[in-house]
Amino acid sequence: MGHDILGLNRAGEEIAYARFSMGNYNATILYRLLDAHHFYAGVSGSGGSSTFSKQQIEKALIAFHQLYNKGASSHSSYDTLPWDLKQILVFIKSCLATAQREGSVKVYFG
């Protein structure tokens, strides 16, 4: 068991992936940033998916920056982030890149 969260483009191809073990509370950070609490099923995701607009993903990225980049003037400060936070940031940025090209991105919460 664990949280396998995938970002998918319109063609259904995986463009982002985040993995958290079932006991890793950091998974809740990504659910919270995406406002996707209803897909959190404790030891894993619910198996559901949702399509997120470019604006929703941008909002998640802004929230991430506000929470984890306080007072930093450059992205170099992210070099010191713990693994799970880096994973979340890369996931959101990858989803945003796809949403900017395609207008939206689908996220699966397994």
N, C-alpha and C positions, 0 to 999 in steps of 0.2 A: 504494500500500500504506500501511497505517497501522492503528491500533487504534481501532475504532469500538465503544464499549461502551454498550449500551442497557439501561435499566431498563424493565420492562414490567409493567403491572398485569394482573389476571386476564383482562380483556377483550382483552389483547394490545396495548393502547395504550401508546405511549412516554411514560414519566413522568420519565425521566432520560437524559442523554446526555453522554458524555465522549469526546473525540477527541484522539488523540495521533499525531503523524507516526511513520513507521516507525523513525526513528532516535532518538526521544525516550525516553530511559530512564525518565522519570517514569511511564510507563505501568505499569511493574513495581510501583510503589507501590500502585496500585489493585488489581492482581492479588494482591499480598501481603496487603493489608488484608482482602480478601474470601476469603483462603485459596483462591485459584483459580489457582494456578500452572500446573495442567495445561491451562488454556485459553490460556496464553501460547505463541504460536508464532513468536516472534522478531520479524519485521517486521509482524505483525498478530496478531489473536486467531485461535483455531482454528476459529471458526465455530460453536462449541458454545454451549450455554446451560445454566443451572442455576437452580433455585429456591432462594431463601434465606429462611430464617425471620426473623421479627422479631428474635429473639435473636442470630442471626448478623450481621445488619446493625447492631444495637446494639453488638456486640463490635467490629465494624470502626470504628464511630464513636468508641468509647472508645480504641481503639488509635491512631486519628488524633490525638485530643486529647493522648494521652500522648506521641506523637512530635513534634507540631508546636505545642503550646500549653504548653510547659514553663514553669511559674511564672507564667503569665498569669492574671489574675483575672477577665477578661471576654472576651467574643467580639470586642471591638473590636480585640484584638491580631491577629485574622485579616485585618484590612484591609491589613496589610503582607505577607501571604503572596504568594509568586509565583503567577502565573496558573494553572499546572498544579495546585498544591495547592488553590487556591480551587475549581477545577473538580472536583477529587476530593471536596472537602468538600460542595459543592452536590449532587454525584451521590449521595453516601452519605445526605445528609439527605433528598433527594427519595425515595430508595428506602425509607428508614426511615418516612417519612410514609405511603407506600403500604402497607408491611408492617404498620404499626400499624392501618390501616383494614381490610386484607384478610387479615392473618395471615402473608403471605409476599409476595415480589416475585421476578419472574423477571429474570435478567440474561443478556444475549446478548453474547458476546465475538467481535466480527468484526474 
